């Protein structure tokens, strides 16, 4: 029996996907997101720090590698099972946690759905890629 291992190329693709999906997601919800956060367009335009982008790359790298490693232990062996497992991880570990934190922070529920929803989507796509693009030793 072949042993499944982490496919670093698939992880890299997932990191790139993790940098592409959020800007598309937030552009679709930008007006509502800005309003729910109470931001002004001047604040948005003035935010020029590279720190969030660097944090996103580092976070995506750890998430993609960890999900890939978990998939070798479960094991996940198809695009569909990867998608469903990623979706489950995103909903249970990210969306629910985001909703609870936002509600305790007195933030609107819709904001939690927007912020948590993008992660659910990224996790599901990451799961599909990692589930379909496996590597064996």
N, C-alpha and C positions, 0 to 999 in steps of 0.2 A: 504494500500500500504506500502510495506517494504521500509525502508530508507537505502540507500547504505552508507557505511562508509569506511574509509581507512583500508585496510588489511595490518597490519604491517608485517605479514609473507611474503606477496607478495613483500612489499617494501624491506625487507631484502634480498630476492632472487634477486631482481633487483639490489641492491647494489653489491652483489656478481657478478652478470652478468656484471655489470659496471667495475669490476676489472679484469674480465677474457677476455672480447672481445678486449680491446685495445692492450694488448700484442700480441695477435694473429694477429690483424690488422696491427700493426706496424712491426711485424716480416715479414709479407707478402710484405710490402713496405719499409723495412729497408734501403736497399742500396740507393734507390731513395730519401727517406726522409733525410738520412744523407747528401747526395750530395746536395740536394736542400737547406738545412740549412747551408751548408758550414762547417759542422763539420768534425772532423777527428775521426778515431776509438779510438785514445788515449783520446780524450775529452769524448767520450761516455763511455769508460771504467773507466775514472776517476770520473765520476758523480755518487757519492755514497750516496748523501743526501737522507734521508727518507722523506723530505718535500714534494716532488711531490706525493709520494704514500699516505701520510696522507691527502694532499689536495684532491686527487682523491677520497678517501673514504668519506671525508666530503662532497664534491661536489655531489658525487653519491647519498649520503643519502638525501640531500636536494632536488635534482632533482627528485628522485624516490618518495619521500613523496609528493612533490608538484604536480607531475603529477597524483599520486593516488588521491589527494584531488580534483584536477580539474576534474578528471574522475567522481567523485561523484556528481559534479555540472552539468556536461554536460547532462546527464550521458552516459558514455560509457558502453555497456553491452555485448560485445563479444570480442573474441580474434582478429577477423578481424577488427572491428571498433577501437579497441585499437591500433592495429598495424598501421592502416592508420592515426589515430590521432597522435600517437607517431612519425610516419614518417613526418607528416606535421609539428609538433613542431620542430623536428630536422632540417628540411630543412629551414623553415622560421626563426626560432629564433637562430639557431646555424650556419648552413652552409652559409647562405647569409651574416650574420654578420662576419664570419671568412673570407669570400672572400673579403668583403669590407675592413676590417682591413689589410689583407695581401696585397691587391693591393695598398693601401695608404702607406704601409710600404715598398713598392717596392719588395715584395716577389713574387716568381713565383706562377701563378695561380694553377699549379698542386699541390703545397704544401698546398694551401688552400683546395683543394679537398681532399687531404689525411687527413689533420688535422680535417677538418669539417666532412668528410665522416664517420669517426669512430663514431662521436657523433650522426650522423643521424642513423647509424646502431644501436647504443645502445638505442637511444630514441625509435626506431621502436620496438625493442625486449622488452624494458621496457613497452611500450604501450600494446603489445600483452599479456605479463604476467599479467599486471594490469587489462586489459580488460577482460581477461578470468578468473582470480582468484579474484572474488569480494567477499565482506563481507557485510552482512546486519545486522542491529540492530534488 
